[in-house]
């Protein structure tokens, strides 16, 4: 199923967005593109597919993004597990900066999110914005770029030194232990740093504090479990909260809606338009 936004294409400070959308592809569905004055960025939300570009073949899955530029590219959904992807077609200095920071180019067209569920949540936030509100669309794209850098290639562009190793170690610890009753203090103990120092490293690398990063990760995992129909008390335990009440308060504070109501919205499909209020 194809779903695009009707965007009135115009420039804001030399930044132009031409199209945003998503497609749940049929098995074997294929496309070929080459663009001369703009870039097309796909993000794989689920499933698998193959990209052929620069004489190379790339096997892609959930958490990968791929870039289409002036070189001819051909891409095809897997026949057994076809992908669903979102896309942005845009041009201008913010796009160029994002591609440079993410390490994306026509020669190296693949991005990998360290935390695919978190990245998918960010992409869905953008897709939920009303296509008639151009300023919100532009702001949403810039926010998405920033967030993808935080959870993807951000560590590739930090110099390979002790600071990057500490941040990487902290992120890995959170991903492996978010379902336990851990706190930012536990993260600090794991990497062997005082909180104030790890806070500065995180803010510089990720734009958020260690505590905020942990909450972001837990809440995105919780939302994914809601969409699977899991009960609230089970979700709470699965994302590191020992009691339902504390989890419910944290969820409401983050999403601006109760977890019970969110589960209902998942059932009727209206949760896709939810805006995070944290």
C-alpha positions as CSV (number, residue, x, y, z in Angstrom):
1,X,0.0,0.0,0.0
2,X,1.3,3.4,-1.0
3,X,0.8,6.5,1.1
4,X,2.3,9.9,0.3
5,X,1.8,13.4,1.6
6,X,0.6,16.3,-0.6
7,X,3.3,18.8,0.2
8,X,3.5,22.2,-1.4
9,X,7.1,22.2,-2.4
10,X,9.0,25.4,-1.7
11,X,12.2,26.5,-0.1
12,X,12.8,27.5,3.5
13,X,16.4,28.9,3.8
14,X,17.5,26.8,0.8
15,X,15.9,23.7,2.2
16,X,13.3,22.0,-0.1
17,X,11.2,19.0,0.6
18,X,9.5,17.4,-2.5
19,X,7.8,14.4,-1.1
20,X,7.4,12.2,2.0
21,X,5.5,8.9,2.2
22,X,5.5,5.2,3.0
23,X,4.8,2.0,1.1
24,X,4.0,-1.5,2.2
25,X,5.4,-3.3,-0.8
26,X,4.1,-6.4,-2.5
27,X,6.4,-9.4,-2.8
28,X,9.0,-8.7,-5.5
29,X,7.9,-5.1,-6.0
30,X,10.7,-3.2,-7.7
31,X,11.6,0.4,-8.5
32,X,14.5,2.1,-10.3
33,X,15.5,5.8,-9.8
34,X,18.2,8.3,-10.6
35,X,17.8,11.9,-9.4
36,X,19.9,14.9,-10.5
37,X,19.1,17.8,-8.2
38,X,17.8,16.1,-5.0
39,X,18.2,13.1,-2.8
40,X,15.8,10.2,-2.1
41,X,16.2,8.6,1.3
42,X,14.4,5.4,2.2
43,X,14.1,4.0,5.7
44,X,13.1,0.3,6.1
45,X,10.4,-0.1,8.7
46,X,10.0,-3.8,8.4
47,X,10.8,-6.7,6.1
48,X,13.6,-7.1,3.7
49,X,14.7,-6.1,0.2
50,X,17.7,-5.6,-2.1
51,X,19.4,-2.5,-3.5
52,X,21.5,-2.6,-6.6
53,X,23.8,0.5,-6.9
54,X,27.3,1.3,-8.1
55,X,27.7,-2.3,-9.4
56,X,27.1,-3.7,-5.9
57,X,24.2,-5.5,-4.2
58,X,23.0,-4.7,-0.7
59,X,20.8,-6.9,1.3
60,X,18.7,-4.6,3.5
61,X,16.3,-5.1,6.5
62,X,14.5,-3.2,9.2
63,X,16.8,-0.5,10.6
64,X,18.6,0.2,7.3
65,X,18.2,3.3,5.2
66,X,19.5,3.8,1.7
67,X,20.3,6.8,-0.4
68,X,19.3,7.4,-4.1
69,X,21.1,10.2,-5.9
70,X,22.3,10.8,-9.4
71,X,23.5,7.3,-10.0
72,X,21.1,4.7,-11.4
73,X,19.7,2.5,-8.6
74,X,17.4,-0.5,-8.6
75,X,15.7,-1.9,-5.5
76,X,13.3,-4.8,-5.0
77,X,11.2,-6.1,-2.1
78,X,12.0,-9.6,-0.9
79,X,9.6,-12.3,-2.3
80,X,9.1,-14.0,1.1
81,X,9.3,-11.0,3.5
82,X,8.7,-7.8,1.5
83,X,9.7,-4.6,3.1
84,X,7.7,-1.6,4.2
85,X,9.6,1.6,3.9
86,X,9.2,5.4,4.4
87,X,10.9,7.9,2.1
88,X,11.9,11.6,1.9
89,X,12.8,13.4,-1.2
90,X,14.6,16.6,-0.4
91,X,17.5,19.0,-1.3
92,X,19.5,21.8,0.3
93,X,22.2,22.4,2.9
94,X,20.4,20.5,5.8
95,X,20.2,17.4,3.7
96,X,23.8,17.7,2.7
97,X,24.9,18.1,6.3
98,X,22.8,15.1,7.4
99,X,24.3,12.9,4.7
100,X,27.8,14.0,5.6
101,X,27.4,13.4,9.3
102,X,25.7,10.1,8.7
103,X,28.4,8.9,6.4
104,X,26.0,8.5,3.5
105,X,27.0,9.1,-0.1
106,X,26.3,7.6,-3.5
107,X,29.5,5.5,-3.0
108,X,28.4,4.4,0.5
109,X,24.6,4.5,0.3
110,X,23.6,2.5,3.4
111,X,22.8,3.8,6.9
112,X,22.1,1.4,9.9
113,X,20.2,2.5,13.0
114,X,21.6,1.0,16.2
115,X,18.1,0.7,17.6
116,X,15.6,0.0,14.8
117,X,12.5,0.2,17.0
118,X,13.5,3.6,18.3
119,X,14.3,4.9,14.7
120,X,10.9,3.5,13.4
121,X,9.1,5.4,16.1
122,X,10.9,8.6,15.1
123,X,10.0,8.0,11.4
124,X,6.3,7.4,12.3
125,X,6.2,10.7,14.2
126,X,7.2,12.5,11.0
127,X,4.7,10.5,8.9
128,X,1.9,11.5,11.4
129,X,2.3,15.2,10.8
130,X,-0.4,16.9,8.7
131,X,0.9,17.2,5.2
132,X,-0.8,20.6,4.8
133,X,1.4,22.2,7.6
134,X,4.6,22.8,5.7
135,X,6.5,24.4,8.6
136,X,5.7,21.3,10.8
137,X,6.9,19.0,8.0
138,X,10.1,20.9,7.6
139,X,10.7,21.0,11.4
140,X,9.8,17.3,11.5
141,X,12.4,16.3,8.9
142,X,15.1,18.3,10.7
143,X,14.2,16.6,14.0
144,X,14.3,13.2,12.3
145,X,17.7,13.9,10.8
146,X,19.0,14.8,14.2
147,X,17.5,11.8,15.9
148,X,18.8,9.4,13.3
149,X,22.3,10.7,13.8
150,X,21.9,10.2,17.5
151,X,21.0,6.5,17.2
152,X,22.9,5.6,14.1
153,X,26.1,7.0,12.7
154,X,26.7,9.5,15.5
155,X,29.4,7.4,17.0
156,X,31.1,7.0,13.6
157,X,31.6,10.8,13.4
158,X,32.9,11.2,16.9
159,X,36.6,10.7,17.0
160,X,37.6,7.2,18.0
161,X,38.7,8.1,21.5
162,X,37.8,7.3,25.1
163,X,34.7,9.6,25.0
164,X,33.2,7.7,22.1
165,X,33.9,4.4,23.8
166,X,32.2,5.5,27.0
167,X,29.0,6.6,25.1
168,X,29.0,3.4,23.0
169,X,29.4,1.3,26.1
170,X,26.6,3.2,27.9
171,X,24.2,2.8,24.9
172,X,25.0,-0.9,24.6
173,X,24.4,-1.4,28.3
174,X,21.0,0.4,28.1
175,X,20.0,-1.7,25.0
176,X,20.9,-4.9,26.8
177,X,19.4,-4.1,30.2
178,X,16.5,-1.6,29.7
179,X,14.1,-4.4,30.7
180,X,15.7,-4.5,34.2
181,X,15.1,-2.0,36.9
182,X,18.2,0.0,36.0
183,X,18.8,3.8,36.4
184,X,21.3,6.3,35.0
185,X,23.4,5.6,38.1
186,X,23.7,1.9,37.0
187,X,24.8,3.1,33.6
188,X,27.5,5.3,35.2
189,X,28.7,2.4,37.3
190,X,28.9,0.2,34.2
191,X,31.2,2.6,32.3
192,X,33.1,3.7,35.4
193,X,32.3,7.5,35.2
194,X,30.8,10.1,37.4
195,X,27.3,11.1,36.3
196,X,28.3,14.7,35.6
197,X,31.0,13.7,33.2
198,X,28.9,11.0,31.4
199,X,26.1,13.6,31.2
200,X,28.4,16.0,29.3
201,X,29.5,13.2,27.0
202,X,26.0,12.2,26.2
203,X,24.7,15.7,25.6
204,X,27.6,16.3,23.2
205,X,27.1,13.0,21.3
206,X,23.4,12.4,21.5
207,X,21.8,15.7,22.5
208,X,20.1,14.2,25.6
209,X,21.2,13.1,29.1
210,X,21.7,9.4,29.9
211,X,18.5,9.4,31.9
212,X,16.6,10.9,29.0
213,X,18.1,8.4,26.6
214,X,17.1,5.5,28.9
215,X,13.5,6.9,29.1
216,X,13.4,7.3,25.3
217,X,14.5,3.8,24.7
218,X,12.0,2.3,27.3
219,X,9.1,4.3,26.0
220,X,9.6,3.4,22.4
221,X,9.9,-0.3,23.4
222,X,6.7,0.1,25.5
223,X,4.9,1.6,22.5
224,X,6.0,-1.3,20.3
225,X,4.7,-3.8,22.9
226,X,1.3,-1.9,23.1
227,X,1.0,-2.3,19.3
228,X,1.4,-6.1,19.8
229,X,-1.5,-6.1,22.3
230,X,0.5,-7.0,25.5
231,X,-1.2,-6.2,28.8
232,X,-0.1,-3.1,30.7
233,X,1.4,-4.9,33.7
234,X,3.4,-7.1,31.3
235,X,4.6,-4.1,29.4
236,X,5.8,-2.4,32.6
237,X,7.8,-5.4,33.6
238,X,9.2,-5.8,30.1
239,X,10.7,-2.3,30.0
240,X,12.1,-2.2,33.5
241,X,9.3,-0.9,35.8
242,X,8.6,-2.9,38.8
243,X,5.0,-1.6,39.3
244,X,2.3,-0.7,36.9
245,X,1.5,2.7,38.5
246,X,5.0,4.1,38.1
247,X,5.2,2.9,34.5
248,X,1.7,4.3,33.7
249,X,2.7,7.8,35.0
250,X,6.0,7.7,33.0
251,X,4.1,6.7,29.8
252,X,1.5,9.4,30.2
253,X,4.2,12.0,30.9
254,X,6.1,10.9,27.8
255,X,3.3,10.5,25.3
256,X,0.6,12.8,26.8
257,X,-1.9,9.9,26.9
258,X,-2.5,7.0,29.2
259,X,-1.1,3.6,28.3
260,X,-4.6,2.1,28.4
261,X,-5.9,4.7,25.9
262,X,-2.8,4.2,23.7
263,X,-3.6,0.4,23.5
264,X,-7.2,1.2,22.5
265,X,-5.8,3.6,19.8
266,X,-3.5,0.9,18.5
267,X,-6.5,-1.3,18.0
268,X,-8.3,1.2,15.8
269,X,-5.2,2.5,14.0
270,X,-5.4,6.1,15.4
271,X,-2.2,5.7,17.4
272,X,-0.1,6.5,14.3
273,X,-1.0,10.2,14.7
274,X,0.1,10.5,18.3
275,X,2.5,13.3,19.1
276,X,5.1,12.8,21.8
277,X,4.8,15.5,24.5
278,X,7.9,14.8,26.7
